[in-house]
Amino acid sequence: MNRSQKADDLALALKLSRAAAGLRRRLDVQGLSFREFAVLHHLALAPERRLRRLDLVELLGITPSGVARLLAPLEKQGYVDRCPDPRDARRALVTLTDAGATQAKEATAVATDKASALFGRALGPADRKAFATLLHRLTEGL
């Protein structure tokens, strides 16, 4: 790979990072940051509305300390609880409370509309499908 291609790849990575930050800002919902919303959304979809913190690390693509920082305010607001894992006392599970499930449901409706509007303005259906395929390939390689 030549120097010009490497510079183009770096520029692409920087543009992707900027686009991701812009999406997160525009998809804040119901007083939640997009990442806080993502925690509630993933928990709402999980069996028994609970996940290990390590599962959230993987799903959100952030560090364990980043997940801990996200969970603290959600726990204070009564949206999540932490409890010991009955199969492994060294690990904690994060559980979505009833209040968190209600917030997740309402926020998902708003976030879905916002995401659809954002992508609909920028990409047609074929471009969205191609973009989704490319993002999948990219994230699988990380």
C-alpha positions in Angstrom: 0.0 0.0 0.0 1.5 3.3 -1.0 1.7 6.5 1.1 -1.2 8.2 -0.7 -3.5 5.3 0.0 -2.5 5.3 3.7 -3.3 9.0 3.9 -6.7 8.4 2.2 -7.4 5.6 4.8 -6.5 8.0 7.7 -8.8 10.7 6.2 -11.6 8.1 5.9 -11.2 7.0 9.5 -11.3 10.6 10.7 -14.5 11.3 8.6 -16.1 8.1 10.0 -15.3 9.2 13.6 -16.8 12.6 12.9 -19.9 11.1 11.4 -20.3 8.8 14.4 -20.0 11.7 16.8 -22.5 13.7 14.9 -25.0 10.8 14.8 -24.6 10.3 18.6 -25.3 14.0 19.2 -28.4 14.1 16.9 -29.8 10.8 18.3 -29.8 12.0 22.0 -33.4 11.2 23.2 -35.6 11.7 26.2 -32.8 13.3 28.2 -30.5 10.4 27.5 -27.2 10.5 25.6 -27.3 8.1 22.7 -24.9 5.8 24.6 -27.2 5.8 27.6 -30.1 5.0 25.3 -28.1 2.2 23.7 -27.6 0.6 27.2 -31.4 0.7 27.8 -32.1 -0.6 24.3 -29.8 -3.5 24.5 -31.1 -4.4 28.0 -34.7 -4.2 26.8 -33.9 -6.7 24.0 -31.9 -9.1 26.3 -33.4 -12.2 27.9 -34.9 -11.3 31.2 -33.8 -7.7 30.5 -30.4 -8.4 31.9 -26.8 -8.6 30.6 -23.3 -8.9 32.0 -21.3 -5.7 32.1 -18.9 -7.5 29.7 -21.7 -8.0 27.3 -22.4 -4.2 27.3 -18.6 -3.6 26.7 -18.9 -5.7 23.5 -22.2 -4.4 22.3 -21.3 -0.7 22.8 -17.6 -1.0 21.7 -16.3 0.9 24.8 -14.1 0.0 27.7 -15.3 -1.5 31.0 -14.7 1.8 32.8 -16.7 3.5 30.1 -19.6 1.1 30.8 -19.3 1.8 34.5 -19.5 5.6 33.9 -22.6 5.0 31.8 -24.3 2.8 34.3 -23.9 5.1 37.3 -26.4 7.8 36.3 -28.8 5.2 34.9 -28.8 3.5 38.2 -29.3 6.7 40.1 -32.3 7.5 37.9 -33.8 4.0 38.6 -33.5 2.7 35.1 -31.0 -0.1 35.9 -30.0 -2.2 38.8 -26.8 -4.2 39.4 -27.0 -7.6 41.0 -24.6 -10.5 41.4 -24.6 -13.2 38.7 -26.1 -16.3 40.2 -23.8 -18.5 38.1 -20.6 -16.5 39.0 -20.5 -14.4 42.2 -17.4 -12.6 40.8 -19.5 -11.0 38.1 -22.3 -8.5 38.2 -25.4 -8.4 36.0 -27.1 -5.2 34.9 -30.9 -5.5 34.9 -33.4 -3.1 33.3 -36.0 -1.9 35.8 -39.6 -1.4 35.0 -39.0 2.4 34.8 -36.0 1.7 32.5 -38.2 -0.5 30.3 -40.7 2.3 30.0 -38.0 4.8 29.2 -36.4 2.4 26.7 -39.7 1.9 24.9 -40.5 5.6 24.6 -36.9 6.5 23.6 -36.7 3.8 21.0 -39.8 5.2 19.2 -38.1 8.7 19.1 -34.7 7.3 18.2 -36.1 5.2 15.4 -37.9 8.3 13.9 -34.7 10.4 14.2 -32.4 7.7 12.7 -34.8 7.2 9.8 -35.0 10.9 9.1 -31.2 11.3 9.3 -30.4 8.4 7.0 -33.3 9.1 4.7 -32.0 12.6 4.0 -28.5 11.4 3.2 -28.9 7.9 1.7 -31.4 6.1 -0.5 -32.5 2.6 0.2 -29.8 0.9 -1.9 -27.1 3.2 -0.4 -28.3 2.3 3.1 -28.1 -1.4 2.4 -24.6 -1.0 0.9 -23.6 1.1 3.9 -24.9 -1.4 6.4 -23.0 -4.2 4.6 -19.7 -2.1 4.6 -20.1 -1.2 8.3 -20.7 -4.9 9.2 -17.5 -5.9 7.3 -15.6 -3.1 9.0 -16.8 -3.8 12.5 -16.2 -7.6 12.1 -12.5 -6.7 11.3 -12.0 -4.6 14.5 
